[in-house]
């Protein structure tokens, strides 16, 4: 895929409308790369003037701060803020709620003030503005979809409606899990738990959450976070339901429904 890199655009005298912050998962995780590609397809389809940082992009520092290393977090944050300010970046869109939360709520205290939009909200805005249209009676029409609320998107930033509105646009049957919205259950990856050994307990959180999703009898579990996607995908594999249930990011669902 030909994806514009910010440094090249600036060198040619152009300024992108948005910076697409890919994030560590979207860059390096094979499953999350599919989400990145899907979102880029949508941006190109909608003729959005965007760019990525490419090799200049670092981690926002979210996992290292959650793991307790404040010194390294501040080093990474200051480096990112300095880079973004040098390019006069004002608007950032990201498909990762962890990156979104860090930019929105933690960087301002360190001098990094940016308009940050999660891709679920940005996709909804594009539909509202008529920049993208979805097929009527597409491949998701009539299918049962359940949506898993990411902790960093839901409880941390109160974004519940945009992802659901997107799924309702598909003429799908949206079914809620018993624990949803502000009462949603974590997938088990937040707070840097993704990168550490699990502690003793009765059951893994991702299995408990996946079982809640399976009990809705949905064909598709929709998520809006690469970490949640990984944890729920693992849960579906362990339940041996891969042939019956797909775990998809909302960007993948929208990309496959474009007219």
C-alpha positions as a printed Julia matrix, in Angstrom:
259×3 Matrix{Float64}:
   0.0     0.0    0.0
   1.24    3.47  -0.83
   0.83    5.46   2.37
   2.01    9.1    2.51
   4.72    9.81   5.08
   4.56   13.18   6.85
   8.22   14.15   6.33
   7.88   13.6    2.56
   4.67   15.65   2.37
   6.14   18.53   4.35
   9.26   18.46   2.15
   7.07   18.84  -0.93
   5.25   21.81   0.62
   2.03   19.96   1.52
   0.25   19.79   4.86
  -2.03   16.84   5.63
  -5.49   17.38   7.1
  -4.87   14.67   9.7
  -1.99   12.64  11.08
  -2.91    8.95  11.3
  -1.12    7.64  14.4
  -0.7     3.93  13.69
   0.53    2.8   17.11
   2.72   -0.16  18.08
   0.03   -2.83  17.61
  -1.11   -1.42  14.26
   2.52   -1.32  13.06
   3.97   -4.61  14.28
   1.2    -7.05  15.23
   0.17   -9.11  12.19
  -3.51   -9.16  13.16
  -3.63   -5.44  13.99
  -1.9    -4.61  10.68
  -5.12   -5.72   8.97
  -7.01   -3.07  10.97
  -4.46   -0.44   9.89
  -4.85   -1.44   6.23
  -8.65   -1.36   6.49
  -8.6     2.15   7.97
  -6.16    3.37   5.29
  -8.49    1.95   2.61
 -11.34    4.0    4.09
  -9.22    7.18   4.21
  -8.26    6.72   0.56
 -11.85    5.95  -0.45
 -13.04    9.14   1.28
 -10.18   11.13  -0.31
  -8.96   12.31   3.1
  -5.64   14.16   3.0
  -3.64   12.23   5.61
  -0.12   11.08   6.45
   1.66    8.81   8.92
   4.97    9.43  10.71
   6.44    6.16   9.45
   9.84    5.42  10.99
   9.63    8.59  13.08
   6.68    7.22  15.07
   7.46    5.94  18.56
   5.24    4.33  21.19
   3.18    6.91  23.13
   4.5     5.39  26.36
   1.15    4.1   27.64
   2.32    0.53  28.52
   5.5     1.7   30.23
   3.6     4.22  32.4
   0.99    1.58  33.35
   3.85   -0.77  34.24
   5.2     1.9   36.61
   8.21    3.37  34.79
   7.31    7.08  34.89
  10.82    8.19  33.93
  10.81    6.32  30.6
   7.22    7.43  29.91
   8.13   11.1   30.3
  11.2    10.69  28.08
   9.1     9.09  25.33
   6.27   11.61  25.71
   8.58   14.63  25.49
  10.26   13.19  22.4
   6.87   12.62  20.72
   5.56   16.08  21.67
   8.73   17.74  20.37
   8.42   15.89  17.05
   4.7    16.62  16.6
   5.17   20.29  17.49
   8.06   20.58  15.0
   5.61   19.5   12.27
   2.88   21.8   13.67
   0.51   18.82  14.0
  -2.89   19.79  15.36
  -5.19   16.86  14.49
  -4.43   13.2   15.2
  -6.59   10.16  14.41
  -5.74    6.77  15.87
  -7.33    3.31  15.91
  -5.86    2.54  19.35
  -7.78    3.69  22.46
  -4.56    3.49  24.5
  -2.78    5.96  22.19
  -5.97    8.07  22.08
  -6.24    8.26  25.87
  -2.55    9.09  26.32
  -2.63   11.92  23.78
  -5.94   13.32  25.02
  -5.57   13.06  28.78
  -1.87   12.71  29.63
   0.18   14.67  27.08
  -1.39   18.11  27.84
   0.27   18.13  31.3
   3.62   17.75  29.51
   2.97   20.5   26.95
   1.43   18.41  24.17
  -2.01   19.73  23.27
  -3.56   18.16  20.17
  -7.03   17.47  18.82
  -7.23   13.68  19.05
 -10.02   11.61  17.49
 -10.54    7.89  17.85
 -11.17    6.15  14.51
 -14.7     5.09  15.58
 -15.72    8.75  16.02
 -13.89    9.78  12.82
 -15.67    7.06  10.81
 -19.03    8.19  12.17
 -18.19   11.81  11.23
 -17.33   10.72   7.68
 -20.66    8.93   7.32
 -22.56   11.94   8.74
 -20.77   14.25   6.28
 -21.47   11.92   3.34
 -17.78   11.26   2.67
 -18.37    7.52   2.8
 -21.49    5.49   2.1
 -22.26    1.92   3.03
 -23.88   -0.76   0.88
 -27.54   -1.45   1.44
 -28.1    -5.1    2.22
 -24.34   -5.72   2.48
 -22.63   -8.8    3.87
 -23.44   -7.79   7.47
 -27.15   -7.18   6.89
 -29.26   -9.22   9.31
 -26.22  -10.67  11.1
 -26.0   -10.63  14.87
 -23.18   -8.38  16.07
 -22.18   -7.73  19.67
 -19.88   -4.82  20.5
 -17.21   -4.99  23.2
 -16.49   -1.67  24.97
 -12.78   -0.95  25.33
 -12.01    0.39  28.82
  -9.94    3.29  27.46
 -12.63    4.25  24.99
 -15.67    3.69  27.19
 -15.13    4.29  30.89
 -12.01    6.45  30.43
 -13.38    8.69  27.66
 -17.16    8.13  27.6
 -17.27    7.03  23.93
 -20.11    4.55  23.69
 -22.41    5.77  20.92
 -20.14    6.24  17.86
 -19.12    2.56  17.47
 -22.72    1.42  17.97
 -24.07    3.95  15.45
 -21.59    2.59  12.9
 -22.84   -0.95  13.41
 -26.47    0.18  13.22
 -25.7     1.74   9.8
 -25.05   -1.81   8.52
 -28.65   -2.92   9.06
 -27.25   -5.57  11.43
 -28.88   -6.91  14.58
 -26.87   -5.31  17.41
 -27.1    -7.41  20.59
 -25.61   -6.23  23.87
 -23.69   -8.32  26.38
 -24.97   -8.31  29.96
 -21.99   -6.18  31.0
 -21.73   -3.31  28.52
 -21.19    0.44  28.27
 -20.09    1.89  31.67
 -20.53   -1.56  33.21
 -18.44   -3.31  30.52
 -15.84   -5.92  31.47
 -12.17   -5.41  30.55
 -10.7    -7.8   27.96
  -7.74   -8.39  30.27
  -5.04   -6.52  28.31
  -5.25   -2.99  29.76
  -2.89   -1.51  32.33
   0.1    -3.25  30.66
  -1.4    -6.65  31.6
  -0.89   -7.66  27.95
   2.87   -7.77  28.53
   3.17   -9.57  31.86
   2.62  -13.04  33.22
  -0.88  -13.65  34.54
  -1.45  -13.87  38.27
  -3.16  -16.74  40.07
  -6.95  -16.73  39.88
  -9.99  -18.78  38.97
 -10.27  -17.84  35.28
  -8.67  -15.64  32.66
 -10.48  -12.35  32.1
 -10.39  -12.67  28.31
 -12.07  -16.11  28.5
 -14.77  -14.76  30.82
 -15.4   -11.81  28.52
 -15.42  -13.96  25.38
 -17.92  -16.34  26.97
 -20.2   -13.36  27.63
 -19.94  -12.45  23.94
 -20.57  -16.05  22.82
 -23.68  -16.25  25.03
 -25.32  -13.47  22.93
 -25.25  -15.93  19.98
 -23.68  -13.21  17.82
 -21.95  -14.12  14.55
 -19.5   -11.25  14.94
 -17.77   -9.73  17.97
 -16.92   -6.13  17.07
 -14.19   -4.22  18.86
 -12.48   -0.86  18.42
  -9.12   -1.65  20.01
  -6.26   -3.85  18.76
  -5.56   -5.21  22.26
  -9.22   -6.14  22.8
  -9.21   -7.77  19.37
  -6.25   -9.99  20.32
  -7.72  -11.03  23.67
 -11.18  -11.81  22.26
  -9.68  -13.68  19.27
  -7.7   -15.85  21.71
 -10.89  -16.46  23.7
 -12.8   -17.55  20.59
  -9.95  -19.92  19.64
  -9.93  -21.49  23.11
 -13.7   -21.96  22.91
 -13.18  -23.62  19.48
 -15.75  -21.27  17.9
 -13.54  -19.89  15.1
 -15.75  -21.28  12.34
 -18.89  -19.7   13.78
 -17.68  -16.39  15.26
 -15.47  -13.67  13.78
 -13.72  -10.98  15.82
 -13.48   -7.83  13.71
 -12.5    -4.22  14.26
 -15.11   -1.67  13.23
 -12.7    -0.33  10.58
 -12.59   -3.78   8.95
 -16.38   -4.01   9.04
 -16.83   -0.54   7.49
 -14.07   -1.1    4.87
 -15.81   -4.23   3.59
 -19.16   -2.42   3.43
 -18.15    0.63   1.36
 -20.07    1.39  -1.84
